[in-house]
Amino acid sequence: PKHVFIVGMLANKDAAGWIAALAQRAVGVIGVPIPDHEHHAPAELAMIAEQHGLPAVTASDLSLAMGMAAQFPDAPVLIGGSLYLAGEALRLNGELPV
């Protein structure tokens, strides 16, 4: 199945390349910031996704983005682009690594 991607990336990463590589597997993209780190603006991530024909929106944080992912009811959610973002996802789910 295709996924809805929640994407946040540090500024020194290749956001265009990452999104291009995975665009065929997406139904939509939600761009988010990476708190306390230099990152690609969520609007920039959304614009890149739209260039690949994907519907894209932005969210001010990961928690909001996870709620917004419900607009794609049959699509699993993939959170990616940064380990910092993955850590935030684990924290929100109460699944901190040990």
QUIQUI-V647772 format. One record per residue. N is the residue number from 1. PHI is phi in whole degrees, 0 to 359 (none if undefined). PSI is psi in whole degrees, -180 to 180 (none if undefined). BURIAL is 1 if it has 16 or more other C-alpha atoms within 10 Angstrom, else 0. Layout:
# QUIQUI-V647772
N_PHI_PSI_BURIAL + N_PHI_PSI_BURIAL
This chain:
# QUIQUI-V647772
1_none_157_0 + 2_277_154_0 + 3_247_157_1 + 4_266_128_1 + 5_260_127_1 + 6_260_116_1 + 7_238_130_1 + 8_221_135_1 + 9_221_143_1 + 10_297_152_1 + 11_299_-27_0 + 12_272_8_0 + 13_258_158_0 + 14_273_83_0 + 15_297_-43_1 + 16_298_-43_0 + 17_294_-40_0 + 18_295_-49_0 + 19_295_-42_1 + 20_300_-41_0 + 21_294_-29_0 + 22_252_-2_0 + 23_303_-37_1 + 24_296_-20_0 + 25_259_9_0 + 26_247_149_1 + 27_256_-16_1 + 28_182_166_1 + 29_227_139_1 + 30_240_114_1 + 31_274_136_1 + 32_226_157_1 + 33_279_164_1 + 34_251_104_1 + 35_302_141_0 + 36_67_19_0 + 37_219_150_0 + 38_293_125_0 + 39_218_162_1 + 40_294_138_1 + 41_297_139_1 + 42_307_-37_1 + 43_295_-34_1 + 44_293_-43_0 + 45_298_-42_1 + 46_296_-41_1 + 47_297_-42_1 + 48_299_-44_1 + 49_299_-43_1 + 50_297_-32_1 + 51_296_-20_0 + 52_260_15_0 + 53_79_16_0 + 54_260_139_1 + 55_294_138_1 + 56_214_143_1 + 57_222_176_1 + 58_235_159_1 + 59_224_151_1 + 60_283_-17_0 + 61_200_171_1 + 62_294_-39_1 + 63_300_-46_0 + 64_297_-42_0 + 65_299_-40_1 + 66_296_-37_1 + 67_292_-39_0 + 68_293_-26_0 + 69_299_-18_1 + 70_296_-15_0 + 71_291_-10_0 + 72_243_74_0 + 73_298_-29_0 + 74_259_7_0 + 75_255_126_1 + 76_298_152_1 + 77_263_131_1 + 78_244_122_1 + 79_256_121_1 + 80_201_180_1 + 81_111_-29_1 + 82_207_139_1 + 83_294_-29_0 + 84_297_-40_1 + 85_292_-41_1 + 86_298_-41_1 + 87_298_-39_0 + 88_295_-39_1 + 89_298_-43_1 + 90_297_-41_0 + 91_298_-45_0 + 92_297_-30_0 + 93_270_3_0 + 94_67_30_0 + 95_239_51_0 + 96_297_139_0 + 97_293_151_0 + 98_248_none_0
